Amino acid sequence: MGVNVLEHEQAAAAARWRQLALAMIAMMAASSPQYVWALFVPPLQAKLGVTLSALQVTFALFSICQCGLGPMHGYLAEKFTPRQFAAMGGALVGASWVLSSYVLDLRLLYVTYGVLSGIGTGMIYVATVELMTRWFPERRGFAIGMVAGSYGFGAVITTFPIDASIRASGYQHTLLIYGLVLGIVSILVALGMRHPPIDQARRHRESLASASLGTRHYTSAEMLRTPVFWLMFVMMSMMATGGLMVISQIGAFARDFGIGKDTLVLGMAALPLALTIDRIANGITRPFFGWVSDRIGRENTMTVAFLLEGVSILLMLIFGSNPVWFVLLSGVIFFGWGEIYSLFPAIQGDLFGQKHAANNFGILLVATAVGSILGGPLAALLFEQSHSWTLVFSIVSGLDVLTAFLALVVLKPMRQRFLEGDAVAREPAASLL
């Protein structure tokens, strides 16, 4: 009897690690539309004969459809199995690139690359995060960090091959071939995804997690009525602003810092090297700080990470004209930023449970869309008005420091009161069992 139980536990453990691997591969495949977009910009602009600002609307639409439609993604994720939902997202990602390879009109590109790709990527993102919330209730920060980190790592794998393909065969052929590859890979890995079975091992894990967290499963409507959610939403919007400002403006402020295409660091062009390091740091930070938060607490980890970004942005303002410091500090900025995609979903699962995790996370993801507006066009407008990055960097750094303060001084006691009130509310029902 004991041997059978042990074998069952081992099989269950192996199953959830397989699910983690599948989710990571899906996220790696889904990351390319966002992180390699810059490679397609020059040839697309030349082919379509449009201005840069008009072309960049495509990327804005992608971000809005990926994150701003999070509530829709979350709602639909609860209507399908993770296998079905992630497969549909992968099909949309692949189809968006294939269709974009034939597009010769900018408005159609908005639909194919911007809307379809954004929706598909958002579907995969929500599906995989929700899947990890269910499979790893007691190690939520680590598991979500691993899949969120894979979203950054995927671009490291595909950037150079896609760049080489564009140079050798043109952007249209590259979109067609890689669209087929990314779509097929996403669909195949999605077919292996499934929710954990309701067995004794899972009940044991969930009981341990519930005992330490004391939460019930909140619907999205119930979650939206809690002040602690809105505090988290504001904090995530503030933190998203800094990283998205760097992602969208790094070429512009690099030029103003004197970092040009001929500026070298260790024999490599400084800006592409910084972008590569940024993606690596953006991938590593998510599982790392997720793992740390499982051990020292979410808010304590937030305080450290958010202060790290705030300080590194100020240092970039001071030392950014030095190519070596520019490359190193850009990596540190992303190491202090990317973990928001593991810490906020993890603490959301801690507070509101996992039954409605997909829908709840989709709503929280809207904070990224807010940050993209603040860190993108509004930051650019502020620069154009002030003719200096000093004010922009100072405001972003101030938002980071303020968010670190809120995490430790406001969110931490508020979350504790929320959990204590939740536990009290559960006691009468528990006493009837």
NUNU-616287 format. One record per residue (C-alpha): residue number from 1; chain; x, y, z. Coordinates in Angstrom, 1 decimal. Example, Ala and Ser with C-alpha at 12.3 -4.5 7.8 and 13.67 -1.06 7.14 Angstrom:
% NUNU-616287
- 1 | A | 12.3 | -4.5 | 7.8;
- 2 | A | 13.7 | -1.1 | 7.1;
//
This chain:
% NUNU-616287
- 1 | A | 0.0 | 0.0 | 0.0;
- 2 | A | 2.8 | 2.4 | 1.0;
- 3 | A | 4.7 | 1.6 | -2.3;
- 4 | A | 1.6 | 2.5 | -4.3;
- 5 | A | 1.1 | 5.8 | -2.5;
- 6 | A | 4.8 | 6.6 | -3.1;
- 7 | A | 4.6 | 5.8 | -6.8;
- 8 | A | 1.4 | 7.9 | -7.1;
- 9 | A | 3.2 | 10.9 | -5.4;
- 10 | A | 6.2 | 10.5 | -7.8;
- 11 | A | 3.9 | 10.3 | -10.8;
- 12 | A | 2.0 | 13.5 | -9.7;
- 13 | A | 5.3 | 15.3 | -9.1;
- 14 | A | 6.6 | 14.3 | -12.6;
- 15 | A | 3.3 | 15.4 | -14.1;
- 16 | A | 3.4 | 18.9 | -12.8;
- 17 | A | 7.1 | 19.4 | -13.8;
- 18 | A | 6.0 | 18.3 | -17.3;
- 19 | A | 3.3 | 20.9 | -17.3;
- 20 | A | 5.8 | 23.6 | -16.2;
- 21 | A | 8.1 | 22.6 | -19.1;
- 22 | A | 5.2 | 22.8 | -21.6;
- 23 | A | 4.1 | 26.2 | -20.3;
- 24 | A | 7.6 | 27.5 | -20.6;
- 25 | A | 8.0 | 26.4 | -24.2;
- 26 | A | 4.6 | 27.9 | -25.1;
- 27 | A | 5.7 | 31.2 | -23.5;
- 28 | A | 9.1 | 31.2 | -25.3;
- 29 | A | 7.3 | 30.7 | -28.7;
- 30 | A | 4.8 | 33.5 | -27.9;
- 31 | A | 7.4 | 36.1 | -27.0;
- 32 | A | 8.8 | 36.6 | -30.5;
- 33 | A | 6.1 | 38.9 | -31.8;
- 34 | A | 6.8 | 41.5 | -29.1;
- 35 | A | 10.6 | 41.2 | -28.7;
- 36 | A | 11.7 | 40.9 | -32.4;
- 37 | A | 9.3 | 43.5 | -33.7;
- 38 | A | 12.1 | 46.0 | -33.9;
- 39 | A | 13.9 | 43.8 | -36.5;
- 40 | A | 10.9 | 44.1 | -38.9;
- 41 | A | 10.5 | 47.8 | -38.5;
- 42 | A | 13.1 | 49.0 | -41.1;
- 43 | A | 12.1 | 46.6 | -43.9;
- 44 | A | 8.4 | 47.1 | -43.3;
- 45 | A | 8.8 | 50.9 | -43.3;
- 46 | A | 10.6 | 50.7 | -46.6;
- 47 | A | 8.2 | 48.2 | -48.2;
- 48 | A | 5.0 | 50.0 | -47.1;
- 49 | A | 6.3 | 53.5 | -47.6;
- 50 | A | 5.0 | 54.8 | -44.3;
- 51 | A | 6.3 | 57.0 | -41.4;
- 52 | A | 7.8 | 55.4 | -38.4;
- 53 | A | 5.2 | 56.8 | -36.1;
- 54 | A | 2.4 | 55.3 | -38.2;
- 55 | A | 4.1 | 52.0 | -38.3;
- 56 | A | 4.6 | 51.9 | -34.6;
- 57 | A | 0.8 | 52.0 | -34.1;
- 58 | A | 1.1 | 48.3 | -34.9;
- 59 | A | 3.1 | 47.7 | -31.8;
- 60 | A | 0.8 | 49.8 | -29.7;
- 61 | A | -2.2 | 47.8 | -30.9;
- 62 | A | -0.2 | 44.6 | -30.1;
- 63 | A | 0.3 | 45.8 | -26.5;
- 64 | A | -3.3 | 46.9 | -26.0;
- 65 | A | -4.6 | 43.6 | -27.4;
- 66 | A | -2.1 | 41.5 | -25.3;
- 67 | A | -2.6 | 43.2 | -22.0;
- 68 | A | -5.6 | 45.6 | -22.3;
- 69 | A | -7.8 | 42.7 | -23.3;
- 70 | A | -6.7 | 40.7 | -20.3;
- 71 | A | -10.2 | 40.6 | -18.8;
- 72 | A | -11.6 | 39.1 | -22.0;
- 73 | A | -8.7 | 36.6 | -22.1;
- 74 | A | -9.4 | 35.6 | -18.5;
- 75 | A | -13.1 | 35.3 | -19.0;
- 76 | A | -12.6 | 33.1 | -22.0;
- 77 | A | -9.9 | 31.0 | -20.3;
- 78 | A | -12.5 | 29.8 | -17.8;
- 79 | A | -14.7 | 28.6 | -20.6;
- 80 | A | -12.1 | 26.4 | -22.2;
- 81 | A | -9.5 | 23.9 | -21.0;
- 82 | A | -5.9 | 25.2 | -21.0;
- 83 | A | -5.2 | 22.8 | -23.9;
- 84 | A | -7.9 | 24.4 | -26.0;
- 85 | A | -7.2 | 28.0 | -25.0;
- 86 | A | -3.4 | 27.9 | -25.4;
- 87 | A | -3.8 | 26.1 | -28.7;
- 88 | A | -6.1 | 28.8 | -30.1;
- 89 | A | -3.7 | 31.4 | -28.9;
- 90 | A | -0.8 | 29.7 | -30.6;
- 91 | A | -2.8 | 29.4 | -33.8;
- 92 | A | -3.5 | 33.1 | -33.8;
- 93 | A | 0.2 | 33.9 | -33.2;
- 94 | A | 1.3 | 31.7 | -36.1;
- 95 | A | -1.5 | 32.9 | -38.4;
- 96 | A | -0.7 | 36.6 | -37.6;
- 97 | A | 2.8 | 36.3 | -38.9;
- 98 | A | 1.8 | 34.2 | -42.0;
- 99 | A | -0.9 | 36.7 | -42.9;
- 100 | A | 1.5 | 39.6 | -42.2;
- 101 | A | 3.9 | 38.2 | -44.8;
- 102 | A | 1.4 | 38.9 | -47.6;
- 103 | A | 0.2 | 42.3 | -46.3;
- 104 | A | 1.0 | 45.4 | -48.4;
- 105 | A | -1.4 | 47.8 | -46.6;
- 106 | A | -0.6 | 49.4 | -43.3;
- 107 | A | -4.2 | 49.1 | -42.0;
- 108 | A | -4.2 | 45.4 | -42.7;
- 109 | A | -0.9 | 45.1 | -40.8;
- 110 | A | -2.6 | 46.7 | -37.8;
- 111 | A | -5.1 | 43.8 | -37.9;
- 112 | A | -2.7 | 40.9 | -38.7;
- 113 | A | 0.4 | 41.7 | -36.6;
- 114 | A | -1.1 | 44.1 | -34.1;
- 115 | A | -4.5 | 42.7 | -33.2;
- 116 | A | -4.3 | 39.0 | -34.0;
- 117 | A | -0.8 | 38.6 | -32.6;
- 118 | A | -1.6 | 40.6 | -29.5;
- 119 | A | -4.7 | 38.6 | -28.8;
- 120 | A | -2.9 | 35.2 | -29.4;
- 121 | A | 0.0 | 36.1 | -27.1;
- 122 | A | -2.3 | 37.3 | -24.4;
- 123 | A | -4.3 | 34.1 | -24.5;
- 124 | A | -1.1 | 32.0 | -24.1;
- 125 | A | 0.1 | 34.2 | -21.3;
- 126 | A | -3.1 | 34.0 | -19.3;
- 127 | A | -3.5 | 30.2 | -19.9;
- 128 | A | 0.0 | 29.4 | -18.7;
- 129 | A | 0.0 | 31.6 | -15.6;
- 130 | A | -3.4 | 30.1 | -14.6;
- 131 | A | -2.1 | 26.6 | -15.2;
- 132 | A | 0.9 | 27.1 | -12.9;
- 133 | A | -1.3 | 28.6 | -10.2;
- 134 | A | -3.2 | 25.4 | -10.1;
- 135 | A | -0.3 | 23.0 | -10.4;
- 136 | A | 2.0 | 24.8 | -7.9;
- 137 | A | -0.2 | 26.2 | -5.1;
- 138 | A | 2.5 | 26.0 | -2.5;
- 139 | A | 5.3 | 27.3 | -4.9;
- 140 | A | 3.3 | 29.8 | -6.9;
- 141 | A | 6.0 | 32.5 | -7.0;
- 142 | A | 8.6 | 30.2 | -8.4;
- 143 | A | 6.3 | 28.5 | -11.0;
- 144 | A | 4.8 | 31.7 | -12.3;
- 145 | A | 8.3 | 33.2 | -12.4;
- 146 | A | 9.6 | 30.4 | -14.5;
- 147 | A | 6.9 | 30.7 | -17.2;
- 148 | A | 7.0 | 34.5 | -17.1;
- 149 | A | 10.8 | 34.4 | -17.4;
- 150 | A | 10.5 | 32.1 | -20.4;
- 151 | A | 8.7 | 34.9 | -22.1;
- 152 | A | 11.9 | 36.9 | -21.9;
- 153 | A | 14.2 | 34.1 | -22.7;
- 154 | A | 12.4 | 33.1 | -25.9;
- 155 | A | 13.5 | 36.3 | -27.6;
- 156 | A | 17.1 | 35.5 | -26.9;
- 157 | A | 16.7 | 32.2 | -28.8;
- 158 | A | 14.9 | 33.7 | -31.8;
- 159 | A | 16.4 | 37.2 | -32.2;
- 160 | A | 19.6 | 36.3 | -34.1;
- 161 | A | 18.1 | 33.5 | -36.4;
- 162 | A | 15.2 | 35.9 | -37.4;
- 163 | A | 17.7 | 38.7 | -38.0;
- 164 | A | 19.8 | 36.5 | -40.2;
- 165 | A | 16.8 | 35.3 | -42.1;
- 166 | A | 15.6 | 38.8 | -42.8;
- 167 | A | 19.0 | 39.7 | -44.1;
- 168 | A | 19.2 | 36.6 | -46.3;
- 169 | A | 15.7 | 36.1 | -47.5;
- 170 | A | 13.7 | 39.3 | -46.6;
- 171 | A | 11.1 | 40.0 | -44.0;
- 172 | A | 8.2 | 38.5 | -45.9;
- 173 | A | 9.8 | 35.0 | -46.2;
- 174 | A | 10.9 | 35.3 | -42.5;
- 175 | A | 7.4 | 36.1 | -41.3;
- 176 | A | 6.0 | 33.2 | -43.3;
- 177 | A | 8.5 | 30.5 | -42.2;
- 178 | A | 8.7 | 31.6 | -38.6;
- 179 | A | 5.0 | 32.1 | -38.4;
- 180 | A | 4.5 | 28.5 | -39.3;
- 181 | A | 7.2 | 27.3 | -36.9;
- 182 | A | 5.9 | 29.4 | -33.9;
- 183 | A | 2.3 | 28.4 | -34.6;
- 184 | A | 3.1 | 24.7 | -34.9;
- 185 | A | 5.3 | 24.6 | -31.8;
- 186 | A | 2.7 | 26.5 | -29.7;
- 187 | A | -0.1 | 24.2 | -30.8;
- 188 | A | 1.9 | 21.0 | -30.2;
- 189 | A | 2.9 | 22.0 | -26.6;
- 190 | A | -0.6 | 23.2 | -25.9;
- 191 | A | -2.0 | 19.8 | -26.7;
- 192 | A | -0.2 | 18.4 | -23.7;
- 193 | A | -1.5 | 20.9 | -21.2;
- 194 | A | -4.2 | 20.0 | -18.6;
- 195 | A | -5.4 | 20.9 | -15.2;
- 196 | A | -4.2 | 18.8 | -12.3;
- 197 | A | -6.5 | 15.9 | -11.3;
- 198 | A | -8.4 | 16.2 | -8.0;
- 199 | A | -6.5 | 13.6 | -6.1;
- 200 | A | -5.2 | 13.1 | -2.6;
- 201 | A | -1.8 | 14.6 | -3.4;
- 202 | A | -3.3 | 17.7 | -4.9;
- 203 | A | -5.7 | 18.1 | -2.0;
- 204 | A | -2.7 | 17.8 | 0.4;
- 205 | A | -0.7 | 20.5 | -1.5;
- 206 | A | -3.7 | 22.8 | -1.6;
- 207 | A | -4.5 | 22.3 | 2.0;
- 208 | A | -1.0 | 23.3 | 2.9;
- 209 | A | -1.2 | 26.4 | 0.8;
- 210 | A | -4.6 | 27.3 | 2.1;
- 211 | A | -3.5 | 26.8 | 5.7;
- 212 | A | -0.7 | 29.3 | 5.3;
- 213 | A | -2.7 | 31.8 | 3.2;
- 214 | A | -6.2 | 31.3 | 4.5;
- 215 | A | -8.0 | 32.4 | 1.3;
- 216 | A | -11.1 | 31.3 | -0.4;
- 217 | A | -11.7 | 31.5 | -4.1;
- 218 | A | -12.8 | 35.0 | -5.1;
- 219 | A | -14.7 | 35.7 | -8.3;
- 220 | A | -13.5 | 38.7 | -10.3;
- 221 | A | -16.5 | 40.7 | -9.2;
- 222 | A | -15.7 | 40.0 | -5.6;
- 223 | A | -12.0 | 40.8 | -6.1;
- 224 | A | -12.8 | 44.1 | -7.7;
- 225 | A | -14.7 | 45.2 | -4.6;
- 226 | A | -11.6 | 44.8 | -2.4;
- 227 | A | -9.3 | 47.8 | -1.7;
- 228 | A | -6.2 | 45.6 | -1.7;
- 229 | A | -6.7 | 44.6 | -5.4;
- 230 | A | -6.8 | 48.3 | -6.4;
- 231 | A | -3.7 | 49.0 | -4.4;
- 232 | A | -2.0 | 46.2 | -6.3;
- 233 | A | -3.3 | 47.5 | -9.6;
- 234 | A | -2.0 | 51.0 | -9.0;
- 235 | A | 1.4 | 49.6 | -7.8;
- 236 | A | 1.7 | 47.3 | -10.9;
- 237 | A | 0.9 | 50.2 | -13.2;
- 238 | A | 3.5 | 52.4 | -11.6;
- 239 | A | 6.2 | 49.7 | -11.8;
- 240 | A | 5.2 | 48.8 | -15.4;
- 241 | A | 5.8 | 52.4 | -16.4;
- 242 | A | 9.6 | 52.2 | -15.8;
- 243 | A | 10.4 | 49.1 | -17.7;
- 244 | A | 8.1 | 49.9 | -20.6;
- 245 | A | 9.6 | 53.4 | -20.8;
- 246 | A | 13.1 | 51.8 | -21.3;
- 247 | A | 11.8 | 49.2 | -23.8;
- 248 | A | 10.1 | 51.8 | -25.9;
- 249 | A | 12.5 | 54.7 | -25.5;
- 250 | A | 15.9 | 53.1 | -25.2;
- 251 | A | 17.0 | 53.8 | -28.8;
- 252 | A | 16.0 | 57.5 | -28.3;
- 253 | A | 17.8 | 58.1 | -25.0;
- 254 | A | 20.8 | 56.0 | -26.1;
- 255 | A | 21.3 | 58.4 | -29.0;
- 256 | A | 20.9 | 61.4 | -26.7;
- 257 | A | 23.4 | 59.9 | -24.3;
- 258 | A | 25.9 | 59.6 | -27.2;
- 259 | A | 25.5 | 55.9 | -27.6;
- 260 | A | 25.4 | 55.5 | -31.4;
- 261 | A | 25.5 | 52.5 | -33.8;
- 262 | A | 29.3 | 52.7 | -33.9;
- 263 | A | 29.7 | 52.7 | -30.1;
- 264 | A | 31.4 | 49.5 | -29.1;
- 265 | A | 31.6 | 47.6 | -25.8;
- 266 | A | 33.9 | 44.5 | -25.7;
- 267 | A | 34.0 | 44.7 | -29.5;
- 268 | A | 30.2 | 44.6 | -29.9;
- 269 | A | 27.8 | 47.4 | -30.7;
- 270 | A | 26.6 | 48.8 | -27.4;
- 271 | A | 22.9 | 49.1 | -28.1;
- 272 | A | 22.3 | 45.5 | -29.4;
- 273 | A | 24.5 | 44.2 | -26.6;
- 274 | A | 22.4 | 46.1 | -24.1;
- 275 | A | 19.2 | 44.7 | -25.6;
- 276 | A | 20.5 | 41.2 | -25.4;
- 277 | A | 21.5 | 41.6 | -21.8;
- 278 | A | 18.2 | 43.2 | -21.0;
- 279 | A | 16.3 | 40.2 | -22.3;
- 280 | A | 18.4 | 37.8 | -20.3;
- 281 | A | 18.0 | 39.8 | -17.1;
- 282 | A | 14.3 | 40.1 | -17.8;
- 283 | A | 14.1 | 36.4 | -18.0;
- 284 | A | 16.2 | 35.5 | -15.0;
- 285 | A | 14.6 | 38.0 | -12.6;
- 286 | A | 11.1 | 36.5 | -12.8;
- 287 | A | 11.9 | 33.0 | -11.5;
- 288 | A | 14.6 | 34.3 | -9.2;
- 289 | A | 12.5 | 36.8 | -7.3;
- 290 | A | 9.5 | 34.5 | -7.5;
- 291 | A | 11.6 | 31.9 | -5.7;
- 292 | A | 12.9 | 34.5 | -3.2;
- 293 | A | 9.3 | 35.7 | -2.5;
- 294 | A | 8.2 | 32.1 | -1.6;
- 295 | A | 10.8 | 32.3 | 1.2;
- 296 | A | 11.0 | 35.8 | 2.5;
- 297 | A | 7.5 | 37.1 | 1.6;
- 298 | A | 6.1 | 38.9 | -1.4;
- 299 | A | 6.2 | 42.4 | -0.1;
- 300 | A | 9.7 | 42.1 | 1.3;
- 301 | A | 10.9 | 40.9 | -2.1;
- 302 | A | 9.0 | 43.7 | -3.9;
- 303 | A | 10.7 | 46.3 | -1.7;
- 304 | A | 14.2 | 45.1 | -2.6;
- 305 | A | 13.5 | 44.6 | -6.3;
- 306 | A | 11.6 | 47.9 | -6.8;
- 307 | A | 14.3 | 49.9 | -5.0;
- 308 | A | 16.9 | 48.2 | -7.2;
- 309 | A | 15.2 | 49.5 | -10.4;
- 310 | A | 14.6 | 53.0 | -8.9;
- 311 | A | 18.2 | 53.4 | -8.0;
- 312 | A | 19.5 | 51.9 | -11.3;
- 313 | A | 17.4 | 54.3 | -13.4;
- 314 | A | 18.9 | 57.3 | -11.5;
- 315 | A | 22.4 | 55.9 | -12.1;
- 316 | A | 21.6 | 55.5 | -15.8;
- 317 | A | 20.7 | 59.2 | -15.9;
- 318 | A | 24.1 | 60.1 | -14.3;
- 319 | A | 26.4 | 57.6 | -15.9;
- 320 | A | 24.5 | 56.6 | -19.1;
- 321 | A | 26.9 | 58.4 | -21.4;
- 322 | A | 29.5 | 55.9 | -20.5;
- 323 | A | 29.0 | 52.9 | -22.9;
- 324 | A | 30.0 | 50.2 | -20.4;
- 325 | A | 27.8 | 51.7 | -17.7;
- 326 | A | 25.0 | 52.1 | -20.2;
- 327 | A | 25.0 | 48.4 | -21.0;
- 328 | A | 25.4 | 47.2 | -17.4;
- 329 | A | 22.8 | 49.5 | -15.9;
- 330 | A | 20.2 | 48.7 | -18.6;
- 331 | A | 20.5 | 45.0 | -17.5;
- 332 | A | 20.1 | 46.0 | -13.8;
- 333 | A | 17.1 | 48.0 | -14.6;
- 334 | A | 15.4 | 45.0 | -16.2;
- 335 | A | 16.5 | 42.7 | -13.4;
- 336 | A | 14.7 | 45.1 | -11.0;
- 337 | A | 11.6 | 45.3 | -13.3;
- 338 | A | 10.7 | 42.0 | -14.9;
- 339 | A | 9.8 | 40.3 | -11.6;
- 340 | A | 6.5 | 42.2 | -11.5;
- 341 | A | 5.1 | 39.5 | -13.8;
- 342 | A | 5.8 | 36.9 | -11.1;
- 343 | A | 5.3 | 38.8 | -7.9;
- 344 | A | 2.0 | 40.4 | -8.6;
- 345 | A | 0.3 | 37.3 | -10.1;
- 346 | A | 1.7 | 35.3 | -7.1;
- 347 | A | 0.3 | 37.6 | -4.5;
- 348 | A | -2.9 | 37.8 | -6.4;
- 349 | A | -3.2 | 34.0 | -6.1;
- 350 | A | -2.3 | 34.2 | -2.4;
- 351 | A | -5.1 | 36.6 | -1.8;
- 352 | A | -7.9 | 35.6 | -4.1;
- 353 | A | -7.4 | 31.8 | -4.6;
- 354 | A | -6.9 | 29.8 | -7.8;
- 355 | A | -10.3 | 28.8 | -9.0;
- 356 | A | -10.8 | 32.1 | -10.9;
- 357 | A | -7.1 | 32.8 | -11.4;
- 358 | A | -7.3 | 33.2 | -15.1;
- 359 | A | -10.0 | 35.8 | -15.1;
- 360 | A | -8.5 | 37.6 | -12.1;
- 361 | A | -5.0 | 37.7 | -13.7;
- 362 | A | -6.4 | 39.0 | -16.9;
- 363 | A | -7.9 | 42.0 | -15.1;
- 364 | A | -4.6 | 42.7 | -13.3;
- 365 | A | -2.7 | 42.5 | -16.6;
- 366 | A | -4.6 | 45.7 | -17.7;
- 367 | A | -2.1 | 47.5 | -15.4;
- 368 | A | 0.6 | 46.8 | -18.0;
- 369 | A | -1.5 | 48.5 | -20.7;
- 370 | A | -1.7 | 51.5 | -18.3;
- 371 | A | 2.1 | 51.4 | -17.8;
- 372 | A | 2.7 | 51.2 | -21.6;
- 373 | A | 0.8 | 54.5 | -22.1;
- 374 | A | 2.6 | 56.3 | -19.3;
- 375 | A | 6.0 | 54.9 | -20.2;
- 376 | A | 5.5 | 55.2 | -24.0;
- 377 | A | 3.7 | 58.2 | -25.6;
- 378 | A | 3.4 | 60.2 | -22.4;
- 379 | A | 7.1 | 59.8 | -21.5;
- 380 | A | 8.0 | 60.7 | -25.1;
- 381 | A | 5.7 | 63.8 | -24.9;
- 382 | A | 7.3 | 64.9 | -21.6;
- 383 | A | 10.8 | 64.6 | -23.2;
- 384 | A | 9.7 | 66.6 | -26.2;
- 385 | A | 8.3 | 69.4 | -24.0;
- 386 | A | 11.3 | 69.5 | -21.6;
- 387 | A | 14.0 | 68.6 | -24.2;
- 388 | A | 15.7 | 66.5 | -21.5;
- 389 | A | 15.5 | 63.0 | -20.1;
- 390 | A | 16.2 | 64.2 | -16.6;
- 391 | A | 12.6 | 64.9 | -15.7;
- 392 | A | 11.4 | 61.6 | -17.3;
- 393 | A | 14.0 | 59.5 | -15.5;
- 394 | A | 13.4 | 61.3 | -12.2;
- 395 | A | 9.7 | 60.7 | -12.3;
- 396 | A | 10.1 | 57.0 | -13.2;
- 397 | A | 12.6 | 56.5 | -10.5;
- 398 | A | 10.3 | 58.3 | -8.0;
- 399 | A | 7.4 | 55.9 | -9.0;
- 400 | A | 9.7 | 52.9 | -8.3;
- 401 | A | 10.7 | 54.1 | -4.9;
- 402 | A | 7.1 | 55.1 | -4.0;
- 403 | A | 5.9 | 51.6 | -5.0;
- 404 | A | 8.6 | 50.0 | -2.9;
- 405 | A | 7.4 | 52.1 | 0.1;
- 406 | A | 3.8 | 51.1 | -0.6;
- 407 | A | 4.7 | 47.4 | -0.8;
- 408 | A | 6.3 | 47.4 | 2.7;
- 409 | A | 4.3 | 50.0 | 4.6;
- 410 | A | 0.8 | 49.7 | 3.0;
- 411 | A | 0.4 | 46.5 | 1.1;
- 412 | A | 2.0 | 44.2 | 3.7;
- 413 | A | -0.3 | 45.2 | 6.6;
- 414 | A | -3.3 | 45.5 | 4.3;
- 415 | A | -2.8 | 42.0 | 3.0;
- 416 | A | -2.4 | 40.6 | 6.5;
- 417 | A | -5.7 | 42.3 | 7.6;
- 418 | A | -7.4 | 40.9 | 4.5;
- 419 | A | -6.2 | 37.4 | 5.2;
- 420 | A | -7.2 | 37.6 | 8.9;
- 421 | A | -10.7 | 38.9 | 7.9;
- 422 | A | -11.0 | 36.1 | 5.3;
- 423 | A | -10.0 | 33.5 | 7.9;
- 424 | A | -12.6 | 34.8 | 10.4;
- 425 | A | -15.3 | 34.7 | 7.6;
- 426 | A | -14.4 | 31.1 | 7.0;
- 427 | A | -14.6 | 29.9 | 10.6;
- 428 | A | -18.4 | 29.5 | 10.9;
- 429 | A | -18.4 | 27.4 | 7.7;
- 430 | A | -15.5 | 25.3 | 8.9;
- 431 | A | -17.1 | 24.7 | 12.2;
- 432 | A | -20.1 | 23.1 | 10.5;
- 433 | A | -17.9 | 20.5 | 8.8;
//
